[in-house]
Amino acid sequence: MMDTIPEGLAKWHKFVSEQDTQALSEALADDVIFRSPVLWKPKAGKDTAILYLSSAVRVLEDFAYHRQFVGDNAVVLEFSAHIGSMSLKGVDIIQFNDAGGKLTEGWTDFALKGGNVHC
């Protein structure tokens, strides 16, 4: 179990709360892998992750973390948000490296409720 919270997690929270892309860049490992149910396949690399994640924080309204579960070099963050009339409930699962506590892998999973969903 992690004895201390990795620096990358503090920077992640700064990115989410302030939309600070510099903090996001500092939080991510160069070879980070990002997974989301809205993407066809995992996306690799810091620049690609920054593009997708910075877009997500602009789209999600009233985003808030509610609980945090910490394990071996990993954390699960439970969140809620909405997009228009749709409410969203989900988790971010983040893996950190041993060198500097940077985010090496991130998964997002969520469920939508309400509104009209058009694909």
C-alpha positions in Angstrom: 0.0 0.0 0.0 1.2 3.5 -0.7 2.6 5.3 2.4 2.3 8.7 0.8 0.2 10.1 -2.0 2.2 10.4 -5.2 3.0 13.8 -6.5 1.3 12.9 -9.7 -2.0 12.5 -7.8 -1.8 16.0 -6.3 -1.1 17.4 -9.8 -4.0 15.4 -11.2 -6.4 16.9 -8.7 -5.0 20.4 -9.6 -5.6 19.7 -13.2 -9.2 18.6 -12.6 -10.1 21.4 -10.3 -8.4 24.2 -12.2 -8.2 22.8 -15.7 -4.4 23.3 -15.4 -2.9 21.5 -18.4 0.7 22.2 -17.1 -0.2 20.3 -13.9 -1.6 17.4 -16.1 1.6 17.4 -18.2 3.7 17.2 -15.1 1.5 14.4 -13.7 1.7 12.1 -16.7 4.5 9.7 -17.6 5.7 10.1 -21.2 4.5 6.6 -22.0 1.1 6.9 -20.3 -1.8 4.7 -21.5 -5.3 6.1 -21.3 -8.5 4.0 -21.5 -12.1 5.1 -21.7 -15.4 3.6 -22.8 -15.9 6.4 -25.3 -12.7 5.5 -27.1 -12.4 2.6 -29.5 -9.0 1.4 -28.1 -6.5 2.6 -25.6 -4.5 5.7 -26.4 -0.8 5.9 -25.7 1.5 8.8 -25.1 1.5 12.0 -23.0 0.4 14.4 -25.8 -2.6 12.2 -26.8 -3.7 11.8 -23.2 -3.5 15.6 -22.6 -5.6 16.1 -25.7 -8.4 13.7 -24.6 -8.3 14.6 -20.9 -8.2 18.4 -21.3 -11.2 18.1 -23.7 -13.1 15.9 -21.1 -12.7 18.5 -18.2 -14.2 21.2 -20.5 -17.2 19.1 -21.4 -18.1 17.6 -18.0 -20.2 20.0 -15.8 -20.2 20.0 -12.0 -17.5 17.4 -11.9 -16.7 16.2 -8.4 -14.8 13.4 -6.7 -16.6 11.8 -3.8 -14.3 9.0 -2.6 -10.7 7.9 -3.0 -9.4 4.3 -2.6 -5.7 3.9 -2.4 -3.7 0.7 -3.1 -0.3 -0.4 -4.3 0.9 2.4 -6.6 -2.7 2.9 -7.6 -5.8 4.9 -6.7 -9.5 4.7 -7.6 -11.4 8.0 -7.6 -15.2 7.9 -7.6 -16.8 10.8 -9.4 -20.0 12.4 -10.6 -20.8 15.0 -13.2 -23.3 15.9 -15.9 -23.4 16.7 -19.5 -26.5 18.8 -20.3 -29.5 16.7 -19.0 -27.5 13.5 -18.6 -26.0 12.6 -15.2 -22.8 10.6 -15.0 -21.4 8.4 -12.2 -18.1 6.7 -12.6 -14.5 5.9 -11.5 -11.0 6.8 -12.5 -8.5 4.1 -11.9 -5.0 5.4 -11.9 -1.7 3.5 -11.8 1.5 5.3 -10.8 5.2 4.4 -11.6 7.8 3.9 -8.9 10.0 6.7 -10.2 8.5 10.0 -9.2 4.9 8.9 -8.9 3.8 9.8 -12.4 0.6 8.4 -13.9 1.4 5.5 -16.2 -2.0 4.1 -16.9 -5.5 5.5 -16.4 -8.9 3.9 -16.9 -12.2 5.7 -16.8 -15.5 3.9 -16.6 -19.0 5.4 -16.1 -22.7 5.1 -16.5 -25.0 7.7 -17.9 -28.6 8.4 -16.7 -31.3 10.5 -18.3 -31.4 12.8 -21.3 -31.2 11.7 -24.9 -28.1 9.9 -26.0 -27.2 10.1 -29.7 -24.4 8.0 -31.1 
